[in-house]
Amino acid sequence: MEGNRDRSVSSARAILEKAGFYVTDTHSVRPTSFDLMARRDATLVIVKVLKNIDALDAQEAERLRELSRLFGAQVLVVGQASGATDLESGVVYYRYGVPILTEASLEEYLLEGVPPFLFSSPGGIFVRVDGDRLRTLREAHNLSLGALASVAGVSRRTIQLYEGGGGAEVDVVERLERFLEEPIAEAIDLLSALTGIPPRKAVPEEVGPAPPPAETEEKAAPLSSAARRLARTGDPLRDGVFRQLDAMGWEVHVTIRSPFDAFTRGTPGGAEEFVLTGVGTLRSAQHRAEVLSGLARVAEGHAVFVVGDAARRKDVEGVPVVTTQELRRTRARDEFFELIEERESW
């Protein structure tokens, strides 16, 4: 019987498909750091569905952000509540630099073309101000910073922050728009930034604190490859495979709570390619192959499963199967990639 969470994942998938995205099937590989991957033209989106967004801790958010950097994808979390409080439609919530919105907001954004304008920050709900437009309108009306500050009921410094693209309280924006007779609120384009970094500038102190640095630009900065590559898993088979791939010249990023064990990147033949790499037994390959092939197709990459036991099969569900013995005999990066391409059949 399909549970509430499964229904939510299926519903998010249906919204993405109606919006013209090519979406992976939902999968039963658990635990998982994400639920869906979807592509529309050059836009790749990684989606996580949560009933309660308080379940998104710093480690889980970092896994999502790391995947978004590796794939060059946007990350979105679709949530229902925070604690006992339902999330509001039309509002973007941020946890550790990851944008969160309701299913209704996702539908409005993708199917109706109505982007959210509001974002939640410590201190309340705010609107991102189009700073360039506000400055242009102020100068067109021949208004000083002080005069516009009096209209808005804030300080001159706060108006300067608004003109720099800061966030403002909803009632302040409404007062300014009534006075200027022009809109100054700026929509939040959730698919325009790879990591979904919150609105450009900090919220002025007088209208509420800014999101802490750990949740914005500082946390969203790419980590060094040395910090992510070849992390020990404690599994001799996986660690041995990753060391061999690294020795061939592949860049190996070990993943956690993911349908694949490593994101493997390189330039065989001079072109950059990535391979979603699974490691285990032939039985585990049969369990995960369909998921891997779906992800590889949507992300426009490749997949491979390296098995420690003898395997007569060259692929499972179109995913190439390579034994550790074959891997040891393969010395060059290009040679390994050619083996993958020969056995791909999706």
C-alpha positions in Angstrom: 0.0 0.0 0.0 1.4 3.4 -1.0 2.2 5.6 2.0 1.8 9.3 2.4 5.5 9.9 1.5 5.3 7.7 -1.6 2.2 9.6 -2.7 4.0 12.9 -2.3 7.0 11.6 -4.3 4.7 10.4 -7.1 2.8 13.7 -7.0 6.1 15.7 -7.4 7.1 13.4 -10.2 3.8 14.0 -12.0 4.2 17.8 -11.7 7.7 17.7 -13.2 6.5 15.5 -16.1 3.6 17.8 -16.8 6.1 20.7 -16.9 8.0 18.9 -19.6 10.8 17.3 -17.6 12.2 13.8 -18.3 12.0 12.3 -14.8 13.6 9.2 -13.2 11.2 6.5 -11.8 10.8 6.5 -8.1 13.0 3.9 -6.5 13.1 1.7 -3.4 16.8 2.1 -2.7 16.9 3.2 0.9 18.2 5.2 2.7 18.6 7.8 0.0 19.7 11.4 -0.1 17.3 12.3 -2.9 14.1 10.9 -4.5 14.0 12.1 -8.1 16.2 13.5 -10.8 14.6 15.4 -13.7 15.9 17.1 -16.8 14.3 19.7 -19.2 16.7 20.9 -21.9 19.9 22.0 -20.1 18.2 22.2 -16.6 18.8 19.3 -14.3 17.0 19.1 -11.0 17.5 16.9 -7.9 14.4 16.6 -5.8 14.0 15.4 -2.2 10.6 15.0 -0.7 10.0 15.4 3.1 6.9 15.4 5.1 8.6 17.4 7.9 11.5 19.6 6.8 13.0 19.4 10.2 14.4 16.0 9.1 16.8 17.9 6.8 19.9 18.2 8.9 23.2 19.8 8.0 24.7 16.5 6.8 21.8 15.6 4.6 21.8 19.2 3.1 25.5 18.9 2.4 24.9 15.6 0.6 22.3 17.3 -1.6 24.5 20.3 -2.3 27.5 18.1 -3.1 25.4 16.1 -5.6 24.2 19.4 -7.1 27.8 20.5 -7.7 28.9 17.2 -9.1 26.0 16.9 -11.6 25.7 20.7 -12.3 22.1 20.5 -11.1 19.6 22.6 -9.1 18.4 21.0 -5.8 14.8 21.4 -4.5 13.2 20.0 -1.4 9.4 19.6 -1.4 8.0 19.7 2.1 4.8 19.8 4.0 5.5 21.0 7.5 8.0 22.2 10.0 7.2 20.7 13.3 3.5 20.9 13.8 3.1 23.9 11.5 2.2 23.5 7.8 4.5 25.4 5.3 2.9 28.3 3.5 2.4 28.2 -0.3 4.2 30.9 -2.2 7.0 31.0 0.3 10.6 29.6 -0.1 12.1 28.2 3.0 15.9 27.7 3.3 17.7 25.1 5.4 21.5 25.0 5.2 21.4 26.7 1.8 18.8 24.3 0.4 15.5 25.8 -0.9 12.3 24.2 0.3 8.8 24.8 -1.0 5.4 23.1 -0.8 3.9 20.9 -3.5 1.4 23.6 -4.3 4.2 26.1 -4.8 6.0 23.7 -7.1 2.9 23.3 -9.2 2.3 27.1 -9.4 5.9 27.7 -10.3 6.3 25.0 -13.0 2.8 24.6 -14.4 1.3 28.0 -14.0 4.4 30.1 -14.4 3.9 31.8 -11.0 7.2 32.1 -9.2 7.4 32.6 -5.4 8.2 36.1 -4.2 8.4 35.4 -0.5 11.2 33.7 1.5 11.4 32.7 5.1 14.2 34.0 7.2 14.9 34.2 11.0 12.5 37.0 12.0 9.7 36.3 9.6 8.6 36.3 5.9 10.4 38.7 3.6 10.2 39.9 0.0 13.3 40.2 -2.2 13.5 43.8 -3.5 14.6 44.5 -7.1 17.2 47.0 -6.0 18.1 48.4 -9.4 14.4 49.1 -10.1 13.9 50.7 -6.7 16.9 53.1 -7.3 15.7 53.9 -10.8 12.2 54.7 -9.5 13.5 56.8 -6.6 15.7 58.9 -8.9 12.9 59.2 -11.5 10.7 60.7 -8.7 13.6 62.9 -7.6 13.4 61.5 -4.1 16.2 61.4 -1.6 17.0 58.3 0.5 15.6 60.1 3.5 12.3 60.9 1.8 11.7 57.4 0.6 12.7 56.1 4.0 10.0 58.3 5.6 7.4 56.8 3.2 8.5 53.2 4.0 8.9 53.8 7.7 12.5 52.6 7.8 15.9 54.3 8.0 18.0 55.7 5.1 20.5 52.8 5.6 17.7 50.3 5.2 16.7 51.9 1.9 20.3 51.6 0.7 20.2 47.9 1.6 17.0 47.5 -0.4 18.7 49.1 -3.4 21.5 46.6 -3.0 19.0 43.8 -3.4 18.2 43.1 0.2 15.0 41.6 1.6 12.2 43.6 3.1 9.1 43.0 5.2 5.9 42.5 3.1 4.1 45.6 4.5 7.2 47.8 3.7 7.2 46.6 0.1 3.5 47.2 -0.2 3.9 50.8 1.1 6.7 51.5 -1.4 4.8 50.0 -4.3 1.6 52.0 -3.5 3.7 55.2 -3.3 5.8 54.6 -6.4 2.8 53.0 -8.3 5.2 50.4 -9.6 6.2 46.9 -8.5 9.6 46.5 -6.9 9.3 42.9 -5.6 11.6 40.4 -7.4 10.5 36.9 -8.1 12.7 34.0 -6.8 13.8 31.9 -9.8 14.5 28.5 -8.1 16.1 27.1 -11.3 18.5 29.9 -12.0 21.2 29.1 -9.4 22.9 25.7 -8.9 22.6 25.5 -5.2 19.5 27.6 -4.6 21.3 30.3 -2.6 18.9 32.6 -0.9 18.2 36.1 -2.1 21.2 38.1 -3.0 21.8 40.3 0.0 21.2 40.0 3.7 18.0 41.1 5.2 18.5 44.4 6.9 18.9 44.1 10.7 16.0 46.5 11.3 13.6 44.1 9.6 15.0 40.8 10.8 18.3 39.0 10.8 19.9 37.5 7.7 20.2 33.8 7.2 23.3 32.7 9.0 26.4 32.3 6.8 26.3 28.5 7.2 23.0 28.5 5.3 24.0 30.8 2.4 27.1 31.6 0.3 29.7 30.2 2.7 28.2 26.7 2.8 27.4 26.7 -0.9 31.0 27.2 -1.9 32.4 24.1 -3.6 34.5 21.9 -1.4 38.0 21.0 -2.4 38.4 17.8 -4.5 40.8 16.4 -1.9 38.1 16.7 0.8 35.7 14.7 -1.3 37.7 12.2 -3.2 38.5 8.7 -2.1 36.9 8.9 1.3 37.3 5.5 3.0 34.1 3.6 3.2 35.4 0.8 5.4 34.5 -1.8 2.8 37.6 -3.4 1.3 35.9 -4.1 -2.0 34.7 -0.5 -2.6 37.9 1.0 -1.3 40.0 -1.2 -3.6 37.8 -0.4 -6.7 38.0 3.3 -6.0 41.8 3.2 -5.6 42.1 1.4 -8.9 39.9 4.0 -10.7 41.9 6.8 -9.2 45.1 5.2 -10.3 43.7 5.2 -13.9 43.2 8.9 -13.7 39.5 9.1 -12.9 38.3 11.6 -10.3 36.3 9.6 -7.8 33.8 11.2 -5.5 32.5 8.7 -2.9 28.8 9.2 -2.2 26.7 8.4 0.9 23.0 7.4 1.0 22.9 7.3 -2.8 21.9 4.6 -5.3 25.5 4.7 -6.7 28.6 4.4 -4.6 30.7 6.9 -6.4 30.4 9.7 -8.9 33.4 9.0 -11.2 34.5 11.8 -13.6 37.2 12.0 -16.3 38.1 13.0 -19.8 38.5 9.8 -21.8 39.2 10.7 -25.4 39.5 14.3 -24.4 35.8 14.8 -23.6 34.5 15.1 -20.1 32.4 12.2 -19.0 30.9 10.9 -15.8 30.1 7.4 -14.7 27.7 6.5 -11.8 29.6 3.7 -10.2 28.1 0.9 -8.1 30.2 -1.7 -6.3 29.1 -5.0 -4.8 27.8 -8.4 -5.7 25.9 -9.4 -8.8 22.8 -9.6 -6.7 23.1 -6.0 -5.6 23.7 -5.0 -9.2 20.4 -6.6 -10.1 18.7 -4.7 -7.3 20.2 -1.3 -8.3 20.7 -1.5 -12.1 17.4 -0.2 -13.1 17.8 2.9 -10.9 21.4 3.5 -12.1 20.3 3.3 -15.8 17.5 5.7 -15.2 19.7 8.2 -13.4 22.4 7.9 -16.1 19.8 8.6 -18.9 18.3 11.6 -17.2 21.6 13.1 -16.2 23.1 12.3 -19.7 26.0 10.2 -18.3 27.0 6.6 -17.9 26.7 3.9 -15.3 28.7 0.8 -14.4 28.5 -1.8 -11.7 31.8 -3.4 -10.5 31.3 -6.8 -8.9 33.6 -8.8 -6.7 32.2 -12.2 -7.7 32.5 -14.0 -11.0 29.9 -12.8 -13.5 29.0 -14.3 -16.9 26.7 -11.4 -17.6 28.1 -8.4 -19.3 25.2 -6.1 -18.2 22.2 -5.9 -16.0 19.2 -3.8 -17.2 21.6 -2.2 -19.7 24.1 -1.3 -17.0 27.6 -2.7 -17.8 28.9 -5.2 -15.3 32.7 -5.3 -14.8 34.4 -7.8 -12.5 37.3 -6.8 -10.2 39.5 -9.1 -12.2 38.7 -7.3 -15.4 39.2 -4.0 -13.6 42.7 -5.1 -12.5 43.6 -5.9 -16.1 42.4 -2.5 -17.3 45.2 0.0 -16.9 44.1 3.1 -18.8 41.2 5.4 -18.2 40.2 5.3 -21.9 40.3 1.5 -22.0 37.9 1.3 -19.0 35.5 3.8 -20.6 35.6 1.8 -23.9 34.6 -1.3 -22.0 31.7 0.6 -20.4 30.5 1.9 -23.8 30.7 -1.6 -25.4 28.5 -3.1 -22.7 25.9 -0.3 -22.4 22.5 -1.3 -23.9 19.9 1.2 -22.9 
